[in-house]
């Protein structure tokens, strides 16, 4: 058995030697080696280019995603602008009813003007606290009729008038565009037989601090 194996191996070796001696086999082997070498060289030559192309493809995809997100944001801004234009008149009314700051100087002129229109005589107008920066009153709570979490000007009016004039003054104050309410009213008689009154009220401000 071993002898047959050695004889077969010798015959195969002689066959290879015979084939290698043939020009066609040598040429084929050289062609295969040449192609393999060219493929290896091409892979190494084009590797940086392939890496660059892959990187560019990734960047292009990233830019497409960024562009899509920018389009979404632009559309959102456009919708917000349209909504703002639709509600611009409403916002101006809100700013008038609930100004951002107390604006107490213009407010006091308005209060005294309404009192004059009603025919009452104002002896004294007092404000509990003038809300300057760093001196802001506490937010309104739910138990009052002013908007919750807004700020407030607490004021008192003292003067003389007739009943109908006092009633007209209250109507004018609570009909102001700025949110105002009368919280208390005291009426008495003077020594001369006339009427004096003490009216307490509140006006709201600070619309940016509340949910509308």
C-alpha positions as CSV (number, residue, x, y, z in Angstrom):
1,X,0.0,0.0,0.0
2,X,2.8,2.4,0.9
3,X,4.5,1.5,-2.3
4,X,1.5,2.5,-4.4
5,X,1.2,5.9,-2.5
6,X,4.9,6.7,-3.3
7,X,4.5,5.7,-7.0
8,X,1.4,7.9,-7.3
9,X,3.2,10.9,-5.7
10,X,6.2,10.4,-8.0
11,X,3.9,10.3,-11.1
12,X,2.1,13.5,-9.9
13,X,5.5,15.3,-9.4
14,X,6.7,14.3,-12.8
15,X,3.4,15.6,-14.2
16,X,3.9,19.0,-12.6
17,X,7.4,19.2,-13.9
18,X,6.2,18.4,-17.3
19,X,3.4,21.0,-17.2
20,X,5.7,23.7,-15.8
21,X,8.0,23.1,-18.7
22,X,5.2,24.0,-21.1
23,X,5.2,27.7,-22.2
24,X,1.4,28.0,-22.0
25,X,1.3,27.1,-18.4
26,X,4.0,29.5,-17.5
27,X,2.3,32.3,-19.4
28,X,-1.0,31.5,-17.6
29,X,0.7,31.5,-14.2
30,X,2.4,34.8,-15.0
31,X,-0.9,36.3,-16.1
32,X,-2.6,35.2,-12.9
33,X,0.1,36.6,-10.7
34,X,0.1,39.9,-12.8
35,X,-3.7,40.3,-12.4
36,X,-3.5,39.6,-8.6
37,X,-0.7,42.2,-8.3
38,X,-2.7,44.7,-10.3
39,X,-5.8,44.1,-8.1
40,X,-3.7,44.6,-4.9
41,X,-2.1,47.8,-6.3
42,X,-5.5,49.1,-7.5
43,X,-7.0,48.5,-4.0
44,X,-4.2,50.4,-2.3
45,X,-4.3,53.1,-4.9
46,X,-8.1,53.7,-4.8
47,X,-8.4,53.2,-1.0
48,X,-8.1,56.9,-0.1
49,X,-10.5,57.8,-2.9
50,X,-13.0,55.2,-1.7
51,X,-12.7,56.5,1.9
52,X,-13.2,60.1,0.7
53,X,-16.2,59.1,-1.4
54,X,-17.7,57.3,1.6
55,X,-17.1,60.4,3.8
56,X,-18.7,62.7,1.2
57,X,-21.7,60.4,1.0
58,X,-22.1,60.6,4.8
59,X,-21.8,64.4,4.8
60,X,-24.3,64.7,1.9
61,X,-26.8,62.6,3.9
62,X,-26.1,64.7,7.0
63,X,-26.6,67.9,5.0
64,X,-29.9,66.5,3.7
65,X,-31.1,65.9,7.2
66,X,-30.1,69.3,8.3
67,X,-31.8,70.9,5.3
68,X,-35.0,69.0,6.1
69,X,-34.9,70.2,9.8
70,X,-34.3,73.8,8.6
71,X,-37.3,73.5,6.3
72,X,-39.4,72.3,9.2
73,X,-38.2,75.2,11.4
74,X,-38.9,77.7,8.6
75,X,-42.4,76.3,8.2
76,X,-42.9,76.6,12.0
77,X,-41.8,80.2,12.0
78,X,-44.1,81.0,9.1
79,X,-47.0,79.4,10.9
80,X,-46.2,81.3,14.0
81,X,-45.9,84.6,12.0
82,X,-49.3,83.9,10.5
83,X,-50.8,83.2,13.9
84,X,-49.3,86.4,15.2
85,X,-50.7,88.4,12.4
86,X,-54.2,86.9,13.0
87,X,-54.1,87.7,16.7
88,X,-52.2,91.0,16.5
89,X,-55.4,93.0,17.3
90,X,-56.2,90.7,20.2
91,X,-52.6,91.0,21.6
92,X,-52.9,94.8,21.5
93,X,-56.1,94.6,23.5
94,X,-54.5,92.2,26.0
95,X,-51.5,94.6,26.4
96,X,-54.0,97.4,27.1
97,X,-56.1,95.4,29.6
98,X,-53.0,93.9,31.3
99,X,-50.0,96.1,30.6
100,X,-46.6,94.6,31.2
101,X,-45.7,97.2,33.9
102,X,-47.8,99.1,36.4
103,X,-47.7,102.4,34.3
104,X,-49.1,104.1,37.4
105,X,-48.7,107.6,36.2
106,X,-50.9,107.2,33.2
107,X,-53.2,105.0,35.3
108,X,-53.6,107.7,38.0
109,X,-54.5,110.3,35.4
110,X,-57.1,107.9,34.0
111,X,-58.7,107.3,37.5
112,X,-58.9,111.0,38.3
113,X,-60.2,111.7,34.8
114,X,-63.1,109.2,35.3
115,X,-63.8,110.7,38.7
116,X,-64.0,114.2,37.1
117,X,-66.3,112.9,34.4
118,X,-68.6,111.4,37.1
119,X,-68.9,114.7,38.9
120,X,-67.3,113.6,42.1
121,X,-64.8,115.6,44.1
122,X,-61.7,113.7,44.9
123,X,-59.9,114.8,48.0
124,X,-57.3,112.0,48.1
125,X,-56.0,109.2,45.9
126,X,-53.6,106.7,47.6
127,X,-51.9,103.7,46.2
128,X,-50.8,100.9,48.6
129,X,-47.5,100.4,46.9
130,X,-46.1,101.9,43.7
131,X,-44.6,98.9,41.9
132,X,-41.1,100.1,41.0
133,X,-38.4,97.6,40.0
134,X,-37.5,95.6,43.1
135,X,-40.8,96.5,44.7
136,X,-43.4,94.3,43.0
137,X,-46.6,93.4,44.9
138,X,-47.5,89.7,45.4
139,X,-49.4,87.9,42.6
140,X,-53.2,87.9,42.7
141,X,-54.7,84.8,44.2
142,X,-57.7,82.9,43.1
143,X,-60.1,84.5,45.6
144,X,-60.1,87.8,43.7
145,X,-61.7,88.6,40.3
146,X,-58.4,89.8,38.7
147,X,-56.5,87.4,36.5
148,X,-54.7,84.8,38.6
149,X,-50.9,85.4,38.9
150,X,-51.2,88.9,37.6
151,X,-49.8,91.8,39.6
152,X,-52.0,94.6,41.1
153,X,-52.2,98.2,42.0
154,X,-54.3,98.6,45.2
155,X,-55.8,102.0,45.5
156,X,-58.2,104.1,47.6
157,X,-60.3,107.1,46.5
158,X,-61.7,109.5,49.1
159,X,-64.0,112.4,48.2
160,X,-67.5,113.9,48.2
161,X,-70.4,113.2,45.8
162,X,-74.0,112.3,45.4
163,X,-75.3,108.7,45.2
164,X,-75.7,108.8,41.4
165,X,-72.3,110.3,40.9
166,X,-70.7,107.5,43.1
167,X,-72.6,104.9,41.1
168,X,-71.5,106.4,37.8
169,X,-67.9,106.5,39.0
170,X,-68.0,102.8,39.9
171,X,-69.4,101.9,36.5
172,X,-66.7,103.9,34.7
173,X,-63.9,102.3,36.8
174,X,-65.1,98.8,36.2
175,X,-65.6,99.6,32.5
176,X,-62.0,100.6,31.9
177,X,-60.1,98.7,29.2
178,X,-57.5,98.0,31.9
179,X,-58.8,95.3,34.2
180,X,-60.0,97.1,37.3
181,X,-62.4,96.1,40.0
182,X,-63.9,97.9,43.1
183,X,-63.4,95.8,46.2
184,X,-65.0,98.0,48.9
185,X,-67.1,101.1,49.2
186,X,-67.9,103.2,52.3
187,X,-70.4,106.1,52.3
188,X,-71.2,108.6,55.1
189,X,-72.6,112.0,55.7
190,X,-70.6,115.2,56.2
191,X,-71.3,117.8,58.8
192,X,-72.9,119.9,56.1
193,X,-75.3,117.1,55.2
194,X,-73.5,116.0,52.0
195,X,-72.1,112.6,51.3
196,X,-68.5,111.5,51.5
197,X,-67.2,108.2,50.2
198,X,-64.1,105.9,50.5
199,X,-63.7,103.6,47.5
200,X,-61.1,100.8,47.4
201,X,-60.1,99.0,44.3
202,X,-57.5,97.1,42.3
203,X,-56.1,97.3,38.8
204,X,-54.1,94.5,37.2
205,X,-50.9,94.5,35.3
206,X,-48.1,92.1,34.4
207,X,-49.6,90.2,31.5
208,X,-46.4,88.3,30.7
209,X,-46.5,86.6,34.0
210,X,-49.9,84.9,33.4
211,X,-51.2,82.2,31.1
212,X,-53.5,83.6,28.5
